[in-house]
Amino acid sequence: MRQELMGLPKTLAEDVAKNLVMVGRLLDEEPEQAYGYSRVALRLASRVPAVREAAGFASYGVGKYAEALAEFRAARRMTGGVHLWPVMADCERGMGRPERALAMAGESEVRKLDKAGQVEMRIVAAGARRDMGQADAAVVTLQSSELASNSVQPWTARLRYAYADALLEVGRTEEARDWFARALEADQGGLTDASDRLAELDGVEFLDALDEEAAEEDEREEAPEAPEGTTAAEPAAEPKSADGDSGEQPPQD
C-alpha cells in the first residue's frame, strides 16, 4: 500500500494514508464510520488499487454489495491479482445471485488462489448452495482435506464453523455440536461465535450482569416510597382518630 501511495504528492499521500488507517481500525467495530473514511480516500485517490480495495471492503462491511463488487473489480483490473475472487463471489450472494457465486467457484481463477483463498472460496460456494436450498450439497462442498486436517491454520476456525452450521441445517445436531467445539478450539482470535452456538445447543443461558443491575435499579425506582419519618424496614404509625386518640384502647387494670 505504501508503495502504491508513493506515486502521489507527499501531502496527498499522507492524507490518503490517514484515511486508510482509519478504515482498517474501524472496519470491524464501526463499519459505518469506516465506510465514511473510505469514501474520503476514494475521492482523493481513486486510481490507487489499495484505495479501491479498501473502499470495497468498507462497502461490503455495511452491506452495499453492488458498490463493493464494483470497487473489487476495479482493484482487480488495476493489479491483475485474483485474491479478491472469493469476496467478489460473496458479493454476488449478497446481491441475491447465488448461482453466479457458484459459477465463480468453478472458474480458473480459483486455481490461482493460495490455500487460504481456496478455503474461502469453498465456504462461499457452500453458502451459495444453502441460498439455493441445497443444504445437503453445502455439507458435501465443505468436506475436504483442509477440513479433515488436525493442523490449525488461520482459516481453520471459519471452515469448521461453516461445516458445523451446515450440519445443523440438515438436522445432524450431534455432529454439528462436535464441529462447533472443534471450531472453538481453533478460534484463537475470536473470529466466530462458536462458544455461543455451543451454549445454545447445550441449553446454557448467559445472563448479562449489566442487564441484571439495570433491572434491579428499575425495581428500586418502581417501589413505593415509605412515608416521611419511617424507614423501609418499619411500618408507618397507625393513623389517629378524629378526636386525637391513636385508636388504641388503654391497658386494663
Secondary structure, 3 states (H helix, E strand, C coil): CHHHHCCCCHHHHHHHHHHHHHHHHHCCCCHHHHHHHHHHHHHHCCCCHHHHHHHHHHHHHCCCHHHHHHHHHHHHHHHCCCCCHHHHHHHHHHCCCHHHHHHHCCCHHHHHCCHHHHHHHHHHHHHHHHHCCCHHHHHHHHCCHHHHCCCCCCCHHHHHHHHHHHHHHCCCHHHHHHHHHHHHHHCCCCCCCHHHHHHHHHCCCCCCHHHHHHHHHHHHHHCCCCCCCCCCCCCCCCCCCCCCCCCCCCCCC
